[in-house]
Amino acid sequence: MQAGNGRRIGRLTVIVGEASGHSPEHLAEDLTAAAKGTPAEGAALELVVEKLAARCARCGAAFAPKPLVLACPACGSAELTITAGQQVRLDRVEAQ
């Protein structure tokens, strides 16, 4: 990873979705290993856990689903769109 102009990367911020299937601890180990020998080696790593969020396709209510209960609390519909909490994404890179 190159920050540009030969600068080193000082901090990486990664969003880890609660339902992404990735453990923040294991992801930190993997990212640290992947950064060895790159401008990101030694960079501070900030992992932010994003809570699972959904929106009801029927009534439009936004809510945080409870584990194993994927139904809208407002109308009971199971027609949902997950709106957050399923991804792992690089949110920010800060160069030194």
C-alpha positions as a printed NumPy array, in Angstrom:
array([[  0.   ,   0.   ,   0.   ],
       [  1.452,   3.31 ,  -0.96 ],
       [  0.21 ,   6.56 ,   0.495],
       [  1.583,   8.652,  -2.363],
       [  4.806,  10.631,  -2.686],
       [  6.594,   7.855,  -0.797],
       [  4.804,   8.677,   2.46 ],
       [  3.97 ,   5.984,   4.964],
       [  0.462,   5.154,   6.066],
       [ -0.085,   6.195,   9.676],
       [ -3.611,   4.932,  10.291],
       [ -6.166,   2.653,   8.654],
       [ -9.813,   2.757,   9.69 ],
       [-11.851,  -0.308,   8.733],
       [-15.591,  -0.766,   9.227],
       [-16.51 ,  -4.351,  10.199],
       [-20.192,  -5.209,   9.924],
       [-21.668,  -7.043,  12.892],
       [-23.134,  -9.633,  10.475],
       [-20.194,  -9.657,   8.03 ],
       [-18.952, -13.019,   9.24 ],
       [-15.556, -11.52 ,  10.101],
       [-14.112, -11.338,  13.581],
       [-12.492,  -7.943,  14.271],
       [ -9.682,  -9.734,  16.13 ],
       [ -8.874, -12.051,  13.22 ],
       [ -9.22 ,  -9.228,  10.705],
       [ -6.699,  -7.171,  12.708],
       [ -4.237, -10.078,  12.623],
       [ -4.729, -10.547,   8.871],
       [ -4.352,  -6.847,   8.07 ],
       [ -1.221,  -6.578,  10.225],
       [  0.312,  -9.547,   8.415],
       [ -0.69 ,  -8.173,   4.988],
       [  0.906,  -4.784,   5.777],
       [  4.385,  -6.229,   6.444],
       [  6.919,  -4.817,   4.029],
       [  4.521,  -2.128,   2.752],
       [  4.113,   1.574,   3.594],
       [  1.269,   0.458,   5.9  ],
       [  3.567,  -1.613,   8.132],
       [  3.278,  -0.295,  11.683],
       [  0.199,   1.82 ,  10.9  ],
       [ -2.38 ,   2.212,  13.634],
       [ -5.427,   0.101,  12.863],
       [ -8.861,   1.239,  13.971],
       [-11.63 ,  -1.351,  13.588],
       [-15.143,   0.053,  13.965],
       [-17.976,  -2.456,  14.401],
       [-21.082,  -1.431,  12.473],
       [-24.362,  -2.629,  13.984],
       [-26.813,  -4.555,  11.843],
       [-29.603,  -2.33 ,  10.514],
       [-32.634,  -3.021,   8.327],
       [-35.567,  -1.304,   6.656],
       [-38.979,  -2.875,   6.215],
       [-39.965,  -3.19 ,   2.546],
       [-43.644,  -3.001,   3.466],
       [-43.922,  -0.041,   5.851],
       [-40.481,   1.583,   5.548],
       [-39.63 ,   1.351,   9.257],
       [-35.887,   1.393,  10.002],
       [-34.728,  -0.784,  12.882],
       [-31.937,  -2.903,  14.351],
       [-32.911,  -6.577,  13.939],
       [-32.531,  -8.787,  16.984],
       [-30.533, -12.007,  16.547],
       [-32.597, -14.67 ,  14.766],
       [-35.639, -12.344,  14.563],
       [-35.78 , -10.842,  11.092],
       [-39.203,  -9.244,  11.196],
       [-40.264,  -5.616,  11.251],
       [-41.195,  -4.572,  14.789],
       [-43.677,  -2.005,  13.405],
       [-45.78 ,  -4.223,  11.112],
       [-44.413,  -7.784,  11.487],
       [-43.38 ,  -8.122,   7.828],
       [-40.433, -10.376,   6.977],
       [-39.782,  -8.425,   3.746],
       [-36.627,  -6.602,   4.816],
       [-33.658,  -4.91 ,   3.245],
       [-30.487,  -5.074,   5.34 ],
       [-29.077,  -1.542,   5.227],
       [-25.937,  -1.855,   7.358],
       [-23.783,  -4.345,   9.209],
       [-22.976,  -6.928,   6.507],
       [-19.794,  -5.465,   5.012],
       [-16.139,  -5.013,   5.729],
       [-14.868,  -1.827,   4.115],
       [-11.854,   0.442,   4.278],
       [-13.219,   3.731,   5.541],
       [-10.13 ,   5.943,   5.842],
       [ -6.402,   5.944,   5.152],
       [ -4.263,   8.607,   6.824],
       [ -0.727,   9.217,   5.567],
       [  2.124,  10.451,   7.729]])
